[in-house]
Amino acid sequence: MKKLTVFTPTFNRAFCLPTLYNSLVNQTNTGFKWLIIDDGSTDGTKDLVDSWISEGRIEIQYQYQKNQGMHGAHNTAYALIETELNVCIDSDDFMPDDAVANILKIWADRDPNENLAGIIGLDAFKDGHIVERIPDKFKYATLSELEIENQIKGDKKVVLRTEVVKEFPPYPIYKNERLVPLGTLYLMIDQKYKYICSNQVFCIIEYLEDGSSNNILKQYKKSPNGFLYSRVVEMTYSKSFYYTFTRAMHYISSCMFLKKWFFNSGNPKKGITLLALPFGVGLHCYILYKIRK
């Protein structure tokens, strides 16, 4: 049985999927399968994937669903994955030729006595640039330790143990919303598990102009329930006053988008939220100003 599932949520990205496909075909280790979650595409994605399945060069599983957004596609993927490990590679990204080999070797060489959720590796840009490497002192760490407590910058690529993912609730689905921040799952995992830290590059990234990284302020308005959920999770587990304060500001803005005026209802950090109230209102006004420009 394959050890690793590479899964790709996609929505009308048939134009960039061939680059990812070719990178998977070129992997030096074939101990993986590719799971494609088609989140309601209308651009011929299915026909393209069917042609690759007919080629038989790599193992491919295709699953179509009505559009639910990235988090809904992740829910579907996690429900379907049966391999020990999984990693998400977005439709506009691709893998270096040795990525699968490196992932499987790192996992095979792990200390079996460690309580591990998976592996944290690196993303790199097409020109090879890496924003910041993980310091050598971190043999094992949580994502929160790296990104929040130590401010290590740059995108990481997380390889998850499937058994661990299934311990935690799926992302909530809200009517007429298409985004719940994916980091909420990782934050919950951080409370129980650590990862092996590696400076191997698992993914080559490219941000497209229509990608979520380019329109995050608009998403705050379009998916207020999703972001409200995220802020509650973030405040619940935050160990830093500053981080809790900034999350409370965003929590207040999400409440205002929802016209939820009792800010402390269901709020895990009521005192800090009251302190953050004027700043949260200011943030909300700033978001409205930016998205109307």
Beta strands, then each sheet from edge to edge (+ up, - down):
strand 1: 4-10
strand 2: 32-38
strand 3: 60-64
strand 4: 85-88
strand 5: 116-125
strand 6: 140-141
strand 7: 156-161
strand 8: 194-205
sheet 1: 3+ 2+ 1+ 4+ 7- 5+ 8+ 6-
end
